[in-house]
Amino acid sequence: MHTGKAEVRDYLTALQARISSALEAADGGARFTSDCWQRPGGGGGESRVLKAGALLEQGGVSFSHVMGQGLPPSATQERPELAGAAFEAMGVSLVFHPLNPYVPTTHMNVRFFSASKAGVPAAWWFGGGFDLTPAYAFDEDVLHWHRTAASACAPFGLEVYPRLKAWCDRYFFLPHRGETRGVGGIFFDDWSEGGFERSFSFQRSVGDAFLEAYLPIVARRRATPFGARERAFQLYRRGRYVEFNLVFDRGTQFGLQSGGRTESILMSLPPLARWEYGFEPEPGSSEAKLSSEYLRSRDWLGELGP
């Protein structure tokens, strides 16, 4: 493991605490419960979960630091030579499922891997990003989200945001539905550009930007009135979220393939979701607008504003 692992761990645990505190303050009453756990294969973590809040129907912020033998295929797509290597991984991952359908679901993850295998040079890399999954989307929210993402990337090169935005669009895509999971954000993996200190600085910039990206949207939408129609559509869209996380998400696959703790791995799933055979939204409705205008790759900054 790289000698900077203690510094990375300290940052990640502080980030978990900072985000948990900020969401408790935003919720206004509910609190995260802490669940510390150990992994039989090595390492452990802390899962913090908030349920039945005024803002969040359910949300989780998890820190994990695990190690073991046999890096699984989900972690070696871009590094096949490291398949089966000894590994150490740490990260913070969160998913928030709000109660109000007008407040979007969101996901953020920042992580660090190292791996070693006889006959192969030792390797380390960072990964992560954040993305937004609304049931009811608004241009000003999407613009704010992507402006914040672009600002987090800007100190590391003007080409970074467009590259990671496109990577996010490709990754959070449901091919069997022909749609993106939401309105995207940024995503990166196998990141070691510029050496350890610069790569770690980039990870911190992404992690630190999350609250700035999300909380203003929460403040704008949380008091929007809603009824049974909006709630039903929110649960229907949550079903698509479940489909992606269980079928395509590499983080879920890595956790399960590496013998991780199932409860913490599946913490990203919503408490309620639904599927409806042959559902078609009413033409011209807000529900129809989500698919026609938002669930595809678009140049949000270029189209919606500077």
Disulfide bonds with the S-S distance in Angstrom:
none
